[in-house]
Amino acid sequence: GMNFGYASSPLLHEGRLILQVLHGRLTDDPSYIVAFDALTGKVVWRQERPTDAVAESPDAYTTPALLEHGGKSQIVISGGDYVTGHDPLSGREVWRAGGLNPERRGNYRVVGSPFVVGDMIYAPTRKRPLLALRAGGTGEVTDSHLVWKWEGAGAPDVPTPVSDGKYFYMVDDKGLVTCLSAPAGTVVWGPERTALGTVSASPILADGKVYFINENAVTTVLAAGPRFEALATNELDGSYTLSSPAVSGSRLFLRTGTHLYCIVSE
């Protein structure tokens, strides 16, 4: 029921595998969130997620995020014109924020996933606006919990931004990188042109650096912090690459269209 097929990753939380199915472009079936027992695969709960989004805008290719706040866990879902928080024990919706698609356009499918840093929830949409929300609300929180929103240049369509809570890094689909203040949403530097071309993979933060990879398997490494500083550019195999980098311990993993690379420091 989705224009480009299912692309959300599951979230594993306390023995439950939580998936979202946000669609509407090619189906009349309602969107929903579902939790499976991670050992048996049995459905623990299933909760419909209503939306009034139109045309392609109900579709979302995002991945759920985990929020820990006030001693409780919540599952954050983004898409269908809304960001919502859910009780992981039942799927019940705890809060809802609009604003992802303020003009109610029909082409606002969302690809970049929400993510949580401390008490802040960041939710990209189709380039802009990008929302920063404060955790802790119940019911309708569109205005009450909006901390800032980004409506300028450099916002992503496909890549999910990354933040350490102080700085917020985003790359648009053409490889322009921008750094914002994570608490305030003001520009620290950028947009800056790097060696990147078209980008679909999300950046990652590790070892005081921000790592990017473009669709031609070319990586760019920037210093994390208040100054734009390109540290390295490396060409891999030139294959069509959509996967985001990953880190485990001191190892960096890069998956291109033809190879899986593991990189360690000498």
N, C-alpha and C positions, 0 to 999 in steps of 0.2 A: 503493500500500500504506500510505498514511498518512491518519489521520483527517481532517486539515484540508488535505491536499495538500502538495506539496513546497514548501518555503519557505527552504531553506538557500542562501546565496550561495557561489560558488566562491572559492577562494584561488589567486592567481597567484604562483608561486614558481619562479624560475630556469627559465623557459620551459615550465613545466608548470602545467596548470590542475587543481587538486585539488578534488574534490567528495566529500561524504559522503552516504550514503543510509542513514539509521538509521530502521528501521521494524519493524513487527511486529503492530500492531493489526489490520490488514486483509489480512495476507499471512503465509504461512509461509516466504517467501524470506528468507535471512539478510541482515542489515545488512552494508554494505561501504563501503570507501573506494576511490576510483578516481582515477588521474592520467591526463590526456590531454596529448599534445603540443600546445602552444598554437598552433603554426603549422599542423599537419596534422590535428588532431583525432583522431589515432590513440591507442588505449589504450597507455600505457606500462606501467602495472601496475594490478592490482586486488587488494585484500586484504579478506577477510572480517573483520568485527569482531564477535566473539561476545558475547552478553549472556544473562543469566538473568532479565532483567526480564520482568514479566508484564503481560497485558492491554494497556493503552494505553502503559505506561511505556517500551517499546522505541522509541517514536516520538520523534524530536527534530527541531526546526526551527532548530537552531543552525547557526552558520557556523564553519568551522575557523579556528584562530588559529596564527600563526607564533611559535615560540619559538627564540631564539638563545641558546645557553648552552655555555660551554666550547669555543667555536670550532666548534660544530656546530649545525645547524638541526634542529628537530623540528616536526611538525604536531600541534597539540593539538585533540582531538575531545572533545565533551561530549554525553552523552545515553545512554539505555538503562541508567541507574543508575550509569554510570561516567564518569570522565575518563581519557583515554588519550593517550599521546605516541607518535608514529610517525616512523620514518625516511622522509624525503621522497623518497629514492632508490628505495625498494622498497615502502613502506607497512607494513613490519614494525612490530609493536607493541613499543615499548621499555619502557614502564612503564604501570601501571594503578592508579588510585585509586578506591575505592568511597566511599560516604558520601552520595551525592546523594539517595538514597531509603532511609534507614536502617530504616524500618518496612516496606519492601517493598510499598508500596501499588501498586495497579493503575492509578492515574490520574496518575502522575508523568512525563508527557511534559514535555520541557524545551524552552523557547522562547528564553530569554536565553542569549547565546553566551558561551563562555569568552573571556578576553582576557589578555594578558601585559603586564606592566610590569616591566622589568628581569628579575630572577630569580624573580618572583612570578607565579603562575598563579591567576587568579580564575575560579571556576565557579559561576554561579547555577543554581538548580534551580526547582522549583515553589514559589516563595516562600522556603522554608527547608528544610534548612540551605543557606547560601551558603558555599562552601569557598574557602579561600586555601591554596595549595600551594606548596612550595618546589621549584624546578627542580633537576634533577640526579640523579634517581633512576633505578633500573632494576628491572624486575619489579614486585612488589607494594609500593606505597608509601602505602597508605591511611593508616596511622598514622605511619610514619617521616617523611613529608614534609608532613604537615598542620601548617600554621602557626597558623591560627585558623579558626573557623567561626562564622557568624552565625545565630542561631536566634531572634532577637527580632523586634519589629514593624518594619515599613517595608521589608521585603525585596521585591524585584520578582518578578513572575511572567513578564511579557512583556518589559519593557525591559531591555536590558543595562546594567549600571552602567558608570561611567567613573572613572579614577583617574590621577593624575600621579605616583604612587609615594609621596606623602606623605599625601594625603587621598583618600578613596574615597567617591564620590557615587552614591546610588541613589535611584530614585523608584519607588514602588509603583504599582499599576494605578489607584489612586484619587487620585494626585497628591501624596502625602505624600513629602517629600524628607528624606533622612537623610545625614549626613556621618560617616564613620568614619575612624579612623586606619588608613591602608593597611597599615602594617607590623604593627599589633597587633590590629586589628578592634574597638577600643573606640570608644564614641560620642564624637564631637566636638560635634555638635549634631543636633537633630531627634529624632523626625520633626516636620517643620514643614509646615503647610498653606500652599500657595501658591495662585495663581489657577488652577492646573491642575485639570481634572476628570479624566475617564478618560484614561489614558495608555497607549499601546502603543509609541510611538517611543522610541528610546534617547537619552539626553542626550549632549552632546559638550562637551569642554573646548577653549576657544580664547581667546587674548588675556586670560588671567586671569579668565575668566568661564565659567559653566556654562549651557548653553542647553538648554531643554526646549520641546517642543511637544505639545499634547494632541490628542485626537481631534476637537476642534472647531476646529482650526487656530488656537489661541491659544498664543502663545509666552511663556515666562517666562525672564528672565535673572537669575541669581544671581552674586554675587561669589564667586570661588573662595577658599577659605581657612577659617580656624578660627572665623569668626563667620557666622551666618546673616544675609545682607543681600540683599534683593530689589532689583534695580536697575531692572527694567522689565518691563512686561506689554504685549503688542501683539496685537490681534485682526487676523487676516488675512481670509479669505473665508468662514469658517464651515463649510467643507466637511469631509467625513469624512476624517481624516488619520491615516495609520499610519506614514508614512515618517520616518526619522530625519534630522535636519539633517546637513549636510556642509560642510566648509571646504576651500577651495583658495586658498592665499595669503592675501590680505586679504578674500576674498569668502566670504560665508555663503550657502549654498543651502538653500532650504526647499521641499519638494514637498508640496503639499496634494492633496486629491482632485480639484481642478480647475485648479490653476496650479502653475508652477515659478517661484519667486522667487529673485532674486539680490540680496543686500544688501551694500552697501559703506559704509564710514564716510566722512563728508563731511570 
